Amino acid sequence: MSNQYLFFILFLVINSGLWMIFDNAQQNRMKELQRLILNQRNEEKNSAPPESKKQNNDDKGDKIVISKEFVDWHKKQGPTRADYVKTTVNQEIYNVLAPEVYCPRIRLGRIFDGGKWMCDPINLPNGCVIFSLGINGQPSFDEEIQKYTNMRCKIYGYDRSPGKISAEVFQSINGVSRAITLAKVTDASKGTSTIEDLMKLEKVDKIEILKIDIEGAEYQVMTQFLQKQTVCQILIEIHSSYDGTKNLLRDIARFDYLLFNFEINPNYPFLATEFSFIHKSCMQRYSAIELYRYLP
């Protein structure tokens, strides 16, 4: 038998032995990993729920509870945020913003532009009113909020373009829609109306949810409206101006509204941003917990 053949046999034996050792080591590691995963699952099953668990709130359903440390951390940062809000310019404002309240949020509407963040909509009261200002042929939010709540609210939709009011859709979701341009002054000859005059037109005393996307006209109508009316949640897209955005946010906040979400529109970075507010008087209804108010 040649030496070359002996070396070949020896090579095969050594490699087979090494492979067996490696394979055993791999199997042992897999067994250890499975053991660790099983232990972790058992620990999770036996551990106490996290601080943000729900617990009974007398006869009012469930109440969200968050840890004191969570709230304290926001309170610690709050005064600094308040100072920065006053002094920041341009897009720097977006480095300062953070929720002023904690609440169970959900995004309703299509995944892309058109969806809105709401606070705990399952607690919308029966017979409530939703105003949807600015439809633009995209009523996905309006459809989903009605489906989510089983049509418990009446929804009114408005858009400046007659071809974009989605009349048939609104009829199918316990709603009505009209071609009207939102403005600071009502002028029937020009087809313009204030929000308050729309309420009179529809014989509405109170708006629960105000969704607004009116391509810059928000600067003309919001402050005027909030001086006379209070709604529970404002879901608004603010356009076109960094300083204008900051000033309008602070104006809204001065009427006791607290920010709970914001979402930058990537198609127009920093110049079209969704903001969601809840009024202080409605926080208990929607399971919202104040963290720190810094915008006013």
N, C-alpha and C positions, 0 to 999 in steps of 0.2 A: 504493500500500500504506500503510495507516494506521500511525501510530507505535505504537498499541496492539498491533497485530499483530506489528510488528517486536520490541517488547519481549517479547512472548510467545515468539517464536522464539528470541530471545537467552536467555531464561530456561530454555527446554528444553535448549539447547546447553550452557549453564553447568552445569545440574544433571546432565546426562548425563556431562559431563567429570568433575565431582566424584564421581559414583557410580563411574565407572571407576577413579578414583584410590583411593577408599575400598575398592573391591572388590579391587584389586591389593594394597593394604596388608593386607587381611584374609587373602588367599591367602598372602602372604609370611609373615605371623605364624603361620599354620597350618603352613607348611612348616618354619619355625624351631622351632615347638613339637614337631613330629614328629621333627625332627633331634635335639633335646635328649632326647626320650624314647628314641629309638633309641640315642643315646650312653650314656644312663644304663643301659639294659638291657645293653649290651655291657660296660660297666664292672662291673655286678653279676655277669655271667657270668665275667669274668676276675678278679674280686677274690677274696681269701681268705675262707673261711667265718668267721662271727662267733665270738667267744670262747666262746659257749655251745654250740659244736658237740659232736657225739659223736665219740669216737675209741676205738679198740680197747683193751680192758682184758685183755690176755693171752687166756686161754681162757674168760673169764667173761662173754663178750658185750660189749655196749657200756656205756660209762661216761660219765655226764654231766660235762662240764667247764665251769666258769664262770670268769670273769676274777678275778684277784686284787683288782682295784679294786672289783668288786661285793661281794666278801666283806669287804674292808677298810672299805667304807662302812657295812655293817651292824655291824661291830665297833666302829666309831667312835660309832655311836648307841647301842650296847648298854648301857653303864653308865648313861646318862641314862634309858633305858627302864626299867632295873631299879629306879632310884630312884623314878620316877613310879609304877610298879606298886605300890610299898609305900604311897604317899601319896594316890593318886587315890581319889575317891569317886564313887558313882553311875555314870552312863553315861560319865563321863570316861575310864573304862578303855578304851573303844573307840578313843579317840584315841592310845592308847599301844601297842596291840597291833600286832604285825607278825610275819611268819613267822620262826621260829628256825632253820629248815632250808629248803633249796631242793631241790625234787624234782619230777619229772614228774607233775603232778597230772591227775586226770580226775574229772569229776562223773558219777556213775552214779545212775540213778533218774530220776523224772519231773522236768521243768523246774522246776516249782513245789515247794512244800513236800513233802518226802519224799526228795529226792535227797541224796546224800552225796559229799563230796570224798575221794578216795583217792589214795595215793601209789603210782604205778607198779604197778597190779594185775596186769599181764601177768606179773610175777615172783612171783606167788603160787605156793608149792610144791604139787606134786601131793599130793592126799590131805589137804589142810589143812582146818581147821575154822573156820567163821564162825558167831558167835552174833549173832542179830538180836533185840534186846530192845525190844519195842514195835512191833507191826505196824500196828495200828489200821486194818485192812482196806486198807492201801496198801502192797503188797509190791513196788513198782516197783524199789527198790534191789536187793532180793534177786533179782529176776528178771534184772536187767541185769548184776549182778556174775557170775552163773552163766553167762549167755549170753556175756559178754565173755571169760570164761576157759574156755569149753567144759566147764562143769560139773566142773572139776577139784577143787572143794572140797565138803565136806559142810556144809550150812547148816541151822542150828537156829533156829526162830523162836518167840517167846513173846509173848503179850499177855494182859492181865488179863480181856479180854472174849471169851468163847467164840465169839461171832459175828464176831470180827474177826481170827481167826488164819489165814485164807486157806489152809485145809488142802489143798485140791486143788492150789492153785498150788505150795505147797512140795513136794508129792509129785512134781510134774512137773519140779522143778529140783534133784533130788537132795537133798531136804530133808525135815524133819519139823517140825511146829508143835504147840504145846500152849497151853492156856489156863492161865496161871500168873501170879500177881502177884509182881513182884520186891520183895523186902523185906530188912530187916536180919536177920531171923530166919526160919528155915524152920518153917512150921506147916501140916501137911497138912490139918488140920481147917478152916483158913481159906484154903487154896489159895495160900499164899505160899511163896517160896523165895529163898534167897540165890543169887548167881551160882555160887558154888563148889559148892553142893549140886546145881545143875542140871548141872554138869560131871560130878559123880558119877552122877547119874541117867542121863546119856547115855553114861557110860563114856568120857569125853573127858579126855585128859591135858593137852592144850595148845590154847589158842584162838589162832588167827592174827589174825583181825579181830574186834573187838568193836564192833558198831554198837548204839547205845543211845539210845532216845527214849521215856522212861517218865514223862513229865509231872511232873517234880519229885522222883520217887523216887531220882534219881541221887545226891542228897545223902546218902541213907541207905546206899547200897550200894557206891559206887565206891571210896572210900578203904579200906573193909574188904576189898574184893576185891583191890585192888592191893597190899595188905600181904602177900598170900600167893601171888598169881599175876602172871605177866607175859604180856602179849599184844604183838603187833608193832604193830598200829595200832588206835587208839581213835577212833571216829567218833561224837561225842556231841552231843546237843542239851541245853543247860543252860537252865533255866527260872527265871522268877519273881523273882529277886533280884539286884540289882547286886553287892552285897558278897558274896553267896553265890556268884555266878558267879566273881568274882575269886578268892575263897578256894579254890573247887574247882579252878580252873585251876592255881593254885599247888600245891595238894595233888597233883594228877596229875603236874605237872612235877617234883616232889620224888622221884618214883619213876623218874626218868631218861626221862621222855617229853618230846619237843620238839614245839612247835606248828608245823604247816606250812600251816594254812588256817583261816579263820573266815568265817562268812557269817551276817549278821543276817537274821532272819525279819521281813519287812516287815509281816506281820499283827500282830506283837507287838513293836514296835521296842524293842530292847535288853533285852527280857525273855524272848526265846526265840532263842538263837543257836547255830548249828552250829559245832563246833570239831573239828579233826582233828589227832591227835597220832601220832607214830611213836616207838617205843622206840629208845634209842641202840644197842642190840645188833642191831637190824634195819636200820640205815640203809644199810649196804653192799648188802644184798639188794635194797633198793628204790631204789637209785641216789640216795640222799639225801645232801646235803652240809650240814654244820653251818655256820650263819652266826654266830649269837651267842645263847647261852642267857641269858635275863634274867628268866624267870618264877619259878624256884625261890626 
